[in-house]
Amino acid sequence: MILLRRLLGDVLRRQRQRQGRTLREVSAAARVSLGYLSEVERGQKEASSELLSAICDALDVRMSEVMREVSDELSLAELAAGEAVRPSLLEPVSVPPAERVPSLVPKASAMDVVAA
């Protein structure tokens, strides 16, 4: 099973390491304990949205950027694990031809035409 918290922790750790910063520096800037940030980075704790926002601010990185990277890694992990990926909700759906779809507008009869 692919754990989202582990992927998120990996991405946060890489962001921090790219900047050459220590856990101590980021934890102080995010106002979170060093131990807790370490657990988040190792995927042992779930980061709340508020905590994630504080960590992203401390790293000076957009949360959407972090989440995009997590999403990309999740997609790769799913493919590597051979998991069936459900089709996107945004993919077009085949629509049957109009003659097989019942009309919502009643057809006019000869009597309706005469009455008009």
N, C-alpha and C positions, 0 to 999 in steps of 0.2 A: 504494500500500500504506500502511496506517495503522500507524505505529510506536508501540508502547506506551510506549517510553522517551520519545518526544516528548510524548505526552499527559501522562505522569507529570511530566515536567519543567515543563510549562506549569502544571499544578495546583500544584506546589510553589512555583513562582515567584509565582503569584497569592496563595498563602497568605502568603508572606513579604512581598509588597508591601502586602497588606491590613493587615498589622501595622506597616507603615512601617519595616521593618527592612532593613538592608543585607546584602549577601552576606557581608561581613566578620563581622558580628555573628553570623549564623546559622552560618557555617563554624566560628567559634571555639566556639560553644556545642555544635555537633555533633562537634567535634574531627575535622574533615575539612578538607583544604586548600581555600582559596578558589577556586583554579583548577578543582579537581575538582568542587566544588559548582556552579560556573558551567557546567561541561560537562554535569552532570546536568540542570540547569535548561534548558539548550538542547537536550536530547535527544541529545547526542553520546555520552554514556556511560550504560551500564546501572547502575542502583543496586542493589546487593545488598540482601537483606532486612535485614541488619544495618545497612547504611548508611542505608537508608530509615527504619528504626526510630530511628536517631540523629538524623536530620534532623527527623522528626516530633516527637521529644522536644524538640529545640531550638526548634521552632516552637510547641510546646505544643498540638499537634493530634493527634487519634487517627489511627492508620494506617488504620483502617477508614473513617474519614471521607474521607481522601485517596483511598483505593482506590474508594470509592463514587463520588466525583466523577470519577475517571478512567473508571470503568465507564460512567457516564452520558454522558460525552463520547465514549467509544468507540462507544456505541450510536448517538448522533447522527451521528458521522462515517461509520459503516457505512450508515446510512440515506441520508445525503447522497451517498455514493459509489455508492448503488444496489446494494450488495452483498446477496446473498441471505442472509438470516438463518435459520439452522437452528432448527427448533422446540425449545423448551426440553425438557430431560429430565423436567421436572416436569409437563408437560402430560399430561392423561389420554390413555390409549391405548384405542382402541375394542376391545372384547372381543366375540368372536363369541357368538351365542346358545348356551346350555348344550347344546342338542341337537346342535350341531356340534362340541362339544368332547368328545373321548373321556374317559370316566370313568376315574379312577385307582383307584376302588374296584370290585372285581369284583361283578357282579350275582349275587344269590342264585338258585340254581336250585331246582326242586322237590325234588331229592334233598337239598340242604342243609337245607331246611326240615324234611323228614321226619327226617333224622338228628339234628336238634336236639331 
